[in-house]
Amino acid sequence: MTAWVLLVVGLVAASGALGGAASDDYALPGSESQAALDLLADAGLEVSGDQAQVVFHAADPLTGGPVRDAVEAATGQLREVLPGATVVGPLDPRGDHQLSADGRTGYTSVVLPDLTADDLHDVADELAAVRDRFAGADLQVEVGGVLLEAEQDGGPPSEVVGILAAVVVLVVAFGSLFAMGLPIVVGVVGAVSGVAAVGLGANVVEMPAFAAPVAAMIAIGVGIDYALLVVTRYREALAAGTAPVDAVALAQATAGRSVLFAGTTVVIASGGLVLMDLAVITGVALGIAASVLVTMLAAVTLLPAMLGLLGDRIDRFGLRRRTTPGGEGTLARRWSRLVRRRPLPWALAATALLVVLSVPALDLRLGFADAGTRPTSDSARRAYDLLADAFGPGTSGPLVVAADTDDPAVLSELVTALGDDPGVAHVTPAAVVGDGTAVVSQVIPTTGPRSASTTELVHRIRDVHVPGTVGDGTSVHVGGTTAAAVDFADYTADRLPVFVGVVLGLAFLLLLVVFRGLLVAVKAVVVNLLSITASLGAVVAVFQWGWGVDLLDLGAAAPVEAWAPMMLIAIVFGLSMDYEVFLLSRVREVHDQGLGPGAAVTEGLARTARVITAAAAIMVCVFGSFVLGSSRELQLFGFGLAAAVLLDATVVRMVLVPAVMGLLGHRAWWLPAALDRRLPHLTVERPPGGEASYPSHDLRDRKEQPA
């Protein structure tokens, strides 16, 4: 325990002193948008920097009276408090395009060089102060843009809400304050260590701002989950009369192995995302892998040490009497027998439910949210709406057409064609920029950045307009933040089916090795696929279609974050394997001890139902608590994980798996002899000696076991 205290303190101290800054890098090397960015950079044009807009709106035109004085004063104060910024107001000679046609809406643009997260927070505070000072009854002032993002991080962390909910679930599940406290300690240790690891990792790879909270979310969930499995086995052994020292050894030999298997699976699945070669995904994947690795090690080293110190005192301060061996799971036994009586209807009903929930996933559209998806109570959302109403929704996501030429006439035919395109609100004449080696035209779409019509316009410009109007020999690229988001979404969408195939193939091989049953492994792959698609369907219905966004205060509907599905699939795969191993290992254990296949399913479900239900409830609370936050990325990710765990622990583990196992019978554990000889042997959740320990009321089911 002392070593763990020193390790956690050392990691936190090192992260505070040596940690790197977060960087939301969505660059996609080799893409069209990146080529446009590189072309402008080679021409000597400054294309980087953080931007914000201070938006003014009044009932009367901003060009006269006290309103004009306030706008000019606000713009002047911005120049004073942000001396390194390029500030252009709507009433400046260079800002005539920043004033609406009716003169009632305008904005001051603020551009700074790339800043650190701390600098961004300071600048956001200055912008908010200007907003609050000059806003009044006659003048509405709102602030939008990336510089305001740091201001959205206030309020209590979502992790606190999740941990408090986990405490309640653990007290109900264990009925003991000591037993409740151990999983919480492991989860917190994993979360703190994971966040520190993300901070240190930012010196090596690009870590997006949401990498740390995602790592904390996963670490808390899996840490409590893993510790719950080990503590449950330990208490079962104590209840059976095993000495505390031997109970620790038994818990580690059974549940501890399951934790190592499940944790390693999550680490491998997360690490596999690095092969996507995307900076933002690599950073988050490595952060998750590091936090899960530390949490897994804490569950198999720190937790046994704490169990050894507590011994049989773990049930002190108990809130209810401990259940005697074999007494738990009475309700689960009855439920399992109910499913066993008519397994086919139950299997069909569960499958139908998952298929229905999966239907929205067929409409999955990847992209990125913008300020228009924030709640209307947010200043950035109000700024976005004011600009969209005054200048058109495409103003917040202009496209940049860049050509490697010094002759603007090369793009004249293209500019004319774009002006006639129904998806284009405005296109600027081509102009030479930088050192004179590049020509640029700006295209304002009629729709916003997150609209499917804008995505279609980007593809139409590249595939139709440019080839049809620009001669050979001139490189023309479509860039800008909106085009970059389209490229990123297209890249991930093309590779998503391959990633799903790899994940399911890995699940099949791992379960085949562990359980030595061909149909068991096939069943797990199909069930995992249904579970994944159903959770993605729920995400699409809520965040893309907008079902319930008002109820959950999620702002407006938008495409699913382009990086989220792969991350969800990797984590859901690991968590599903966790429950799969925990349930089926107990089924296989009692089956090998003499029970028939049906009775083995009943007994395995009875022994695991309480802990699976408690673990799932905790994860749903922890992951679901992030929906209460202000970041749409974390809201979407937390909701997706919570939905996946809820479906997996209820529909899948409590209905579909028992029903399918009942239909398969002895065939579930069949494995061709030739394949059995070639596969390595890996034992998970098997107690030493393999003693029979099933309750007497299931002995009647022994007759199912063939002679």
Buried (B, 14 or more C-beta within 10 A) or exposed (E): EEEBEEBBEEBBEBBEEEBBBBBBBBBBEEBBBBBBBBBBBEBEBEBEBBBBBBBBBBEBBBBEEEBBEBBBEBBEBBBEBBEEBBBBBBBBEEBEEBBBEEBBBBBBBBBBEEBEBEBBBBBBEBBBEBBEEBBEEEBBBBBBBBBBBBBBBEEEBBBEBBBEBBBEBBBEBBBBBBBBBBBBBBBBBBBBBBBBBBBBBBEEBBBBBBBBBBBBBBBBBBBBBBBBBBBBBBBBBBBEEBEBEEBBBBBBBBBBBBBBBBBBBBBBBBBBBBBBEBBBBBBBBBBBBBBBBBBBBBBBBBBBBBBEEBEEEBBEEBEEEBBEBBEBBEEBBEBBBEBBEEBEEBBEBBBEBBEEBBEBBEEBBBBBBBBBBBBEEBBBBBBBBBBBEBBBBBBBBBBBBBBBBEEBEBBBBBBEBBEEBEBBBBBBEBEBBBEEBBBBBBBBBBBBBBBEBBBBBBEBBBEEBBEEBBEEEBBBBBBBBBBBBBBBBBBBBEBBEEBBEBBBEBBBEBBBBBBBBBBBBBBBBBBBBBBBBBBBBBBBBBBBEBBEBEEBEBBBBBBBBBBBBBBBBBBBBBBBBBBBBBBBBBBBBBBEBBBBBBBBBBBBBBBBBBBBBBBBBBBBBBBBBBBBBBBBBBBBBBBBBBBBBBBBBBBBBBBBBBBBBBBBBBEBBBBEEEEEEEBEEEEBBBBEEEEEBBBEEBEEBEEBBEE
